[in-house]
């Protein structure tokens, strides 16, 4: 996948209190293996144990999350811990960790909010008692409107970094709702990061990507759609697409499924399905199709300034299938 810079923002308001963001991520899953290769940090990472933290409500499904990690994560040993346990490991150089974070960017006069699940590596600095923090990968999360508003407001408030950090983490780990998040969906995200870092690759902005062999298989297969997409779309059924043009409908097989049903299908080694993930990122959206056979993305399209899901998004998938057949 190529990294494009045409939509790079004019400035970033750093809200994250753990890291300095090296890039603005407009891919659903981003990883920065090539960028870290020369610094040797990628090799340092491969020798760490990766710690996974989740929202507190996720620990009720701990077995499924563990199953999702085992299915796709091979680059390092791993351990699942509670969020409050991170403080014990944050100063140790032999650990890397996944955590929730948020930052804002200001491409023009508007402020865009990004909520991510990020992989961070901490390494000793040349300066005494100072550590260097590097982000190796991020997953863009489709969060609720209240979280987006809260992050934007908190970014503008005056206060200590310590208090802001505490407030942010409390929000993300306790109260936020992530629509594109479940054990099964996580396995797909981790596959992209795992393989990208193993091969020392970068993936940032991708306007469109598709697998020429696997995507056309959907002409005879069922495309599974998480119910959150149906719910989001149903609230806007009366609205025409932003372009005003209605494309030829997606008339291949579709099946709407709950998170629970989708997770069971994705995590079942004997079941191979293709499924859609819709990620709304401020005023943009990313439409992805994953294949649970090996958890790889077989289609992705980034839509700037077009946040809402439309039936045309499925029609665009069909259009590519027809062109490839």
Residue pairs with C-beta under 8 A, 6 or more apart in sequence:
1 27
1 201
1 203
1 206
1 209
2 206
3 202
3 203
3 204
3 205
3 206
4 204
4 205
4 206
4 207
5 205
6 205
7 26
7 107
7 205
7 304
8 24
9 24
9 105
9 106
9 107
9 112
10 106
10 107
10 108
11 105
11 106
11 107
12 21
12 24
12 103
12 104
12 105
12 106
13 103
13 104
13 105
13 106
13 111
13 155
14 20
14 21
14 103
15 102
15 103
15 104
15 151
15 154
15 155
15 164
15 168
16 101
16 102
16 103
17 161
17 164
17 165
17 168
18 99
18 101
18 120
18 133
18 165
19 101
19 118
19 120
19 133
19 134
19 135
20 133
21 103
21 135
22 32
22 35
22 135
23 30
23 32
23 204
24 105
24 114
25 114
25 116
25 138
25 140
25 204
25 205
26 140
26 204
26 205
26 206
26 281
26 284
26 286
26 302
26 304
27 140
27 203
27 204
27 205
27 206
27 286
27 300
27 302
28 139
28 140
28 189
28 277
28 279
28 286
28 288
28 297
28 300
29 137
29 138
29 139
29 140
29 189
29 192
29 193
29 203
29 297
30 137
30 138
30 139
30 140
30 203
30 204
31 136
31 137
31 138
31 192
31 193
31 196
31 197
31 201
31 202
31 203
32 135
32 136
32 137
32 202
32 204
33 42
33 136
33 196
33 197
33 198
33 199
33 200
33 201
33 202
34 200
34 201
34 202
35 202
36 42
36 45
36 134
36 136
37 200
39 134
41 121
41 123
41 134
41 136
42 136
42 197
42 200
44 93
44 121
44 123
45 76
45 96
45 121
45 136
45 197
46 75
46 76
47 76
47 94
48 76
48 93
48 94
48 95
48 96
48 121
49 76
49 77
49 78
49 79
49 94
49 95
49 96
50 73
50 75
50 76
50 77
50 78
50 79
50 95
50 96
50 97
50 98
50 119
51 78
51 79
51 80
51 81
51 86
51 89
51 95
51 96
51 97
51 98
52 65
52 69
52 78
52 79
52 80
52 81
52 97
52 98
53 80
53 81
53 82
53 83
53 85
53 86
53 97
53 98
53 99
53 100
53 173
54 65
54 80
54 83
55 100
55 172
55 173
55 174
55 176
55 178
56 82
56 83
56 173
56 174
58 65
59 82
61 183
62 80
64 183
64 184
64 263
64 267
65 80
65 183
65 186
66 80
67 183
67 267
68 183
68 184
68 186
68 187
68 190
68 267
69 78
69 80
69 186
69 187
69 190
71 187
71 267
71 269
71 295
72 187
72 188
72 190
72 191
72 194
72 295
73 190
73 194
74 194
74 198
75 194
75 197
75 198
76 96
81 89
83 99
83 169
83 173
86 97
86 99
89 95
89 97
90 122
91 122
91 131
92 122
93 122
93 123
93 124
95 122
96 119
96 120
96 121
96 122
96 136
97 119
97 120
98 117
98 118
98 119
98 120
99 117
99 118
99 120
100 115
100 116
100 117
100 118
100 141
100 169
100 172
100 173
100 176
101 115
101 116
101 118
101 168
101 172
102 113
102 114
102 115
102 116
102 147
102 151
102 168
102 172
103 114
103 116
104 111
104 112
104 113
104 114
104 151
104 152
104 155
105 111
105 112
105 114
106 112
110 283
111 152
111 155
112 281
112 282
112 283
112 284
113 148
113 151
113 152
113 282
114 140
114 281
114 282
115 140
115 141
115 143
115 147
115 148
115 151
115 172
115 176
115 178
116 138
116 139
116 140
116 141
117 138
117 139
117 141
117 181
117 189
118 135
118 137
118 138
118 139
119 135
119 136
119 137
119 138
119 193
120 133
120 134
120 135
120 136
121 133
121 134
121 135
121 136
122 131
122 132
122 133
122 134
123 131
123 132
123 134
124 131
124 132
125 131
125 132
136 193
136 197
137 193
137 196
137 197
139 189
139 193
140 279
140 281
140 286
141 178
141 180
141 181
141 279
142 178
142 179
142 180
142 181
142 278
142 279
142 280
142 281
143 176
143 177
143 178
143 179
144 176
144 177
144 179
147 171
147 172
147 175
147 176
147 177
148 282
150 171
151 168
151 171
154 164
154 167
154 168
157 164
179 228
179 232
179 278
179 280
180 226
180 228
180 277
180 278
180 279
182 226
182 259
182 262
182 263
183 263
183 267
184 259
184 262
184 263
184 264
184 265
184 266
184 267
184 292
185 226
185 262
185 263
185 266
185 277
187 266
187 267
187 292
187 295
188 266
188 277
188 290
188 292
188 295
188 297
190 295
191 294
191 295
191 296
192 203
192 296
192 297
195 296
196 202
196 203
205 302
206 300
206 302
207 301
207 302
208 300
208 301
208 302
209 297
209 299
209 300
209 301
210 298
210 299
210 300
210 320
210 324
211 291
211 296
211 297
211 298
211 299
212 324
214 274
214 291
214 298
215 289
215 298
215 299
215 317
215 320
215 321
215 324
216 321
216 324
216 325
217 274
218 252
218 274
218 289
218 317
218 321
219 252
219 321
219 325
220 252
221 252
221 253
221 274
222 253
222 254
222 255
222 273
222 274
223 250
223 252
223 253
223 254
223 255
223 274
223 275
223 276
223 289
223 314
223 317
224 255
224 257
224 262
224 265
224 273
224 274
224 275
224 276
225 254
225 255
225 256
225 257
225 275
225 276
226 256
226 257
226 258
226 259
226 262
226 275
226 276
226 277
226 278
227 256
227 257
227 258
227 259
228 259
228 278
229 256
229 276
229 278
229 309
230 256
232 278
232 280
232 308
232 309
233 309
233 310
233 311
236 308
236 309
239 308
240 246
241 247
241 310
241 311
241 312
242 306
242 308
242 310
243 312
245 312
246 311
246 312
247 311
247 312
247 315
247 316
247 319
248 315
248 318
248 319
249 311
249 314
249 315
249 318
250 311
250 314
250 315
250 317
250 318
251 318
252 318
252 321
254 314
257 265
262 275
265 271
265 273
265 275
265 292
266 273
266 275
266 292
266 295
271 292
272 291
272 292
272 293
273 291
273 292
274 289
274 290
274 291
274 292
274 298
275 289
275 290
275 292
276 287
276 288
276 289
276 314
277 286
277 287
277 288
277 289
277 290
278 285
278 286
278 287
278 309
278 313
279 285
279 286
279 287
279 288
280 307
280 308
280 309
281 307
282 307
283 304
283 305
283 306
283 307
284 302
284 303
284 304
284 305
284 306
284 307
285 302
285 303
285 306
285 307
285 308
285 309
285 313
286 300
286 301
286 302
286 303
287 299
287 300
287 301
287 303
287 309
287 313
287 316
287 317
288 297
288 299
288 300
289 297
289 298
289 299
289 300
289 317
290 296
290 297
290 298
291 297
291 298
299 317
299 320
301 313
301 316
303 313
